[in-house]
């Protein structure tokens, strides 16, 4: 959408490092470093401007009504930032990602200052990342144990949690919601800019992708799909199997030589199948055959 080749400078890695570094400081003397780096309006007004940015790296031990060990909070933050931050930066490029990140961060701090509430923790920016990630990757599915949950559903749940917190009088949730809204507005503004950049009747040319990069992208996507297929078949999740079949059929390339069923090997060490143009057709066929075999086996056992 935004990204042009070579723009990704991996700024997410810097944020990951800062989260770990500040946690090590906080671990030495939690109260001292929260007082030093947490956001407070009076301290910022006195000239401690670093608090506008550092508050997000202090791991809060309490989220809502739950007391959670800061180490576990750090673990969750690192996972979310790695998963969503790196994907968004890869899609947008570092310049857009840093602007978006700082905008949400500073707006959140500004609203907290207006409301006169101190804030610490990175869950503020995590809401923003989740909303934009859900908009960019609507088809993404996460598995909680064996339960498939679409990322858009998680985003709606997060929004509901923010609104419930506001109704319960949590002013920090207001700051988080407004910061997320501005971050999402930035995302929408850039989408509109891309859409109107070309004259009517002309398509926007996609940046060129070399063959090696295309192979890597295809293989990475197919590896993830192979893992999802295995999990869906093992758990006999019919709705997820149907979805994977539908997705695979949309990507079938006509005229490609397809191996016989016995040669389907998405977990083979040579990874041949995940690089093959016939992977989509092979996957759809494998899902149908495997589900039919499982159904026949269940009927035989029942009889």
C-alpha positions in Angstrom: 0.0 0.0 0.0 2.5 2.6 1.2 5.8 0.7 0.9 8.3 1.1 -1.9 11.3 -1.2 -2.1 14.0 -0.5 0.4 12.1 1.6 2.9 11.9 -0.9 5.7 14.7 -0.1 8.1 13.4 -2.4 10.9 12.6 0.3 13.4 10.4 -2.2 15.2 13.6 -3.9 16.4 14.6 -0.7 18.2 11.3 -0.6 20.0 11.7 -4.2 21.0 15.1 -3.4 22.4 13.8 -0.4 24.4 11.1 -2.5 25.9 13.6 -5.0 27.2 16.1 -2.4 28.3 13.5 -0.4 30.3 12.2 -3.6 31.9 15.7 -4.4 33.2 15.9 -1.0 34.7 12.4 -1.3 36.2 13.3 -4.7 37.6 16.0 -3.2 39.7 13.7 -0.7 41.4 10.2 -0.6 40.0 8.8 2.4 41.9 11.8 4.6 41.3 11.9 4.1 37.5 8.1 4.4 37.2 8.4 7.7 38.9 11.2 8.7 36.6 9.8 7.5 33.3 6.0 7.3 33.7 3.8 10.0 32.2 2.7 12.8 34.6 1.4 16.1 33.4 3.2 18.2 36.1 6.5 16.5 35.4 6.3 17.1 31.7 5.3 20.8 32.3 8.5 21.0 34.5 10.6 20.1 31.5 10.8 16.3 31.7 9.8 15.9 28.1 11.2 12.3 27.8 8.1 11.1 29.6 6.0 11.8 26.5 7.7 8.8 25.0 9.2 6.6 27.8 5.9 5.9 29.6 5.1 3.1 27.1 8.2 1.2 28.1 7.3 0.8 31.8 5.5 -2.5 32.2 2.3 -2.0 34.2 1.6 -4.8 36.7 -2.1 -4.0 36.6 -4.4 -4.1 33.6 -8.0 -3.2 34.4 -9.0 -5.3 37.4 -6.2 -7.9 36.9 -2.9 -7.9 38.7 -0.4 -9.4 36.2 3.4 -9.9 36.8 5.4 -7.3 34.8 7.5 -10.0 33.2 4.4 -11.6 31.7 3.2 -8.2 30.5 6.5 -7.7 28.8 6.2 -11.1 27.2 2.8 -10.2 25.7 4.0 -6.8 24.6 7.0 -8.3 22.8 4.8 -10.8 21.0 2.3 -8.2 19.9 5.0 -5.7 18.8 6.9 -8.5 16.9 3.8 -9.9 15.2 1.9 -6.7 14.4 4.6 -4.0 14.4 6.9 -5.8 12.0 4.0 -6.7 9.7 2.7 -3.1 9.6 6.2 -1.7 9.0 6.8 -4.2 6.2 3.6 -3.1 4.6 4.1 0.7 5.0 7.8 1.2 5.2 9.7 2.7 8.2 8.8 6.4 7.6 5.1 5.9 7.6 5.3 3.4 10.5 7.3 5.8 12.7 5.0 8.7 12.0 2.0 6.5 12.8 3.6 5.2 16.0 4.6 8.6 17.3 1.3 10.2 16.4 -0.6 7.6 18.4 1.9 7.8 21.3 1.9 11.6 21.6 -1.9 11.9 21.1 -2.4 9.4 23.9 -0.1 11.4 26.2 -1.8 14.6 25.2 -5.2 13.3 26.1 -3.9 11.9 29.4 -2.4 15.4 30.2 -5.7 17.1 29.4 -7.6 14.6 31.7 -4.9 14.9 34.4 -4.3 11.1 34.6 -0.9 9.5 34.8 -0.2 6.6 32.5 2.3 3.8 32.1 2.5 0.8 29.9 2.5 -0.1 26.2 -1.0 -1.4 26.0 -2.0 2.0 24.7 -0.1 1.6 21.5 -1.0 -2.1 21.3 -4.6 -1.2 20.7 -3.6 1.1 17.8 -1.4 -1.7 16.3 -4.3 -4.2 16.6 -6.8 -1.9 14.9 -4.6 -1.1 12.0 -3.3 -4.7 11.7 -6.9 -5.9 11.5 -7.6 -3.4 8.7 -4.5 -4.5 6.7 -4.8 -8.2 7.2 -8.5 -8.9 7.6 -8.2 -12.6 6.7 -5.5 -13.3 9.4 -6.6 -16.0 11.8 -5.0 -16.6 15.2 -5.4 -19.8 17.2 -6.2 -19.7 20.9 -5.3 -23.3 21.7 -7.3 -24.9 18.9 -9.9 -22.2 18.5 -9.6 -20.1 15.3 -10.3 -16.4 15.8 -10.2 -13.9 13.0 -8.1 -10.8 13.8 -11.1 -8.5 13.0 -13.1 -10.2 15.7 -10.2 -9.6 18.2 -10.2 -5.9 17.2 -13.9 -5.5 17.9 -13.4 -7.2 21.3 -10.5 -4.8 22.1 -12.7 -1.8 21.1 -15.5 -3.2 23.3 -13.0 -3.6 26.2 -11.9 0.0 25.8 -15.5 1.3 25.8 -16.4 -0.7 28.8 -13.4 0.7 30.7 -14.5 4.2 29.7 -18.0 3.6 31.0 -16.5 2.3 34.3 -14.6 5.6 34.7 -11.1 4.6 33.5 -9.7 7.8 32.1 -6.6 6.0 30.8 -8.9 4.1 28.4 -10.1 7.4 27.0 -6.5 8.4 26.2 -5.9 4.9 24.6 -9.0 5.2 22.5 -8.3 8.7 21.2 -4.7 7.8 20.5 -5.9 4.7 18.6 -8.4 6.7 16.7 -5.8 9.2 15.5 -3.5 6.4 14.5 -6.3 4.7 12.5 -7.2 8.1 11.0 -3.6 8.4 9.7 -3.9 4.9 8.2 -7.1 6.0 6.4 -5.7 9.3 5.2 -2.8 7.5 3.5 -5.2 5.0 1.9 -7.2 7.9 0.5 -4.0 9.5 -0.8 -3.0 6.4 -2.6 -6.5 5.9 -4.1 -6.7 9.5 -5.5 -3.1 9.7 -6.7 -3.8 8.3 -10.1 -6.2 9.9 -12.7 -9.6 8.3 -13.3 -9.3 5.3 -15.5 -5.6 4.6 -14.7 -4.3 2.0 -12.3 -1.5 2.6 -9.9 1.4 0.5 -10.9 2.8 -1.8 -8.3 6.5 -1.5 -7.4 8.5 -4.2 -9.2 9.3 -7.4 -7.3 12.2 -9.5 -8.3 11.9 -13.3 -8.8 13.7 -14.2 -5.6 11.6 -12.0 -3.4 8.4 -13.3 -5.0 9.5 -16.9 -4.3 10.3 -16.0 -0.7 6.9 -14.3 -0.2 5.0 -17.2 -1.8 6.9 -19.9 0.2 6.3 -18.0 3.5 2.6 -17.7 2.8 2.4 -21.4 1.8 4.3 -22.6 4.9 1.8 -20.7 7.1 -1.1 -22.2 5.1 0.4 -25.7 5.4 0.5 -25.3 9.2 -3.1 -24.1 9.3 -4.1 -27.1 7.1 -2.5 -29.5 9.5 -4.1 -28.0 12.5 -7.5 -27.8 10.9 -7.4 -31.5 9.8 -6.1 -32.7 13.1 -8.8 -30.9 15.0 -11.5 -31.7 12.4 -12.6 -28.1 12.1 -15.0 -28.2 9.2 -15.5 -24.5 8.9 -11.8 -23.8 8.8 -11.2 -26.6 6.3 -13.9 -25.0 4.1 -12.3 -21.6 4.4 -8.9 -23.0 3.5 -10.3 -24.8 0.5 -12.0 -21.6 -0.7 -8.8 -19.6 -0.3 -6.8 -22.2 -2.1 -9.2 -22.4 -5.1 -9.0 -18.6 -5.6 -5.2 -18.9 -6.1 -5.2 -21.9 -8.4 -2.9 -21.4 -11.4 -4.1 -23.1 -14.6 -1.8 -25.3 -16.6 0.5 -26.3 -13.8 1.7 -29.9 -13.5 0.1 -31.3 -10.3 1.6 -34.3 -8.4 -0.5 -37.3 -7.5 -2.0 -37.2 -4.0 0.7 -39.5 -2.5 3.3 -36.8 -3.3 1.7 -34.1 -1.3 4.4 -33.2 1.2 4.0 -29.7 2.7 6.4 -30.7 5.6 9.1 -32.2 3.4 12.6 -31.2 4.2 13.2 -29.9 0.6 10.1 -27.7 0.9 9.4 -28.3 -2.8 5.7 -28.1 -2.5 5.6 -24.7 -0.8 7.5 -23.2 -3.7 5.5 -24.9 -6.4 2.9 -23.0 -8.5 0.5 -25.8 -8.0 0.5 -25.6 -4.2 -3.0 -24.0 -4.1 -4.6 -26.7 -6.2 -2.7 -29.5 -4.4 -3.7 -28.0 -1.1 -7.4 -27.9 -2.0 -7.3 -31.5 -3.2 -5.4 -32.7 -0.1 -8.0 -31.0 2.2 -10.9 -32.7 0.4 -9.2 -36.1 0.3 -8.1 -36.0 3.9 -11.5 -34.9 5.2 -13.3 -37.6 3.2 -10.9 -40.2 4.6 -11.5 -39.0 8.1 -15.3 -39.1 7.6 -15.1 -42.6 6.2 -13.0 -43.7 9.2 -15.5 -42.2 11.7 -18.4 -44.0 10.0 -16.5 -47.3 10.0 -15.8 -46.9 13.7 -19.4 -46.0 14.5 -20.6 -49.1 12.7 
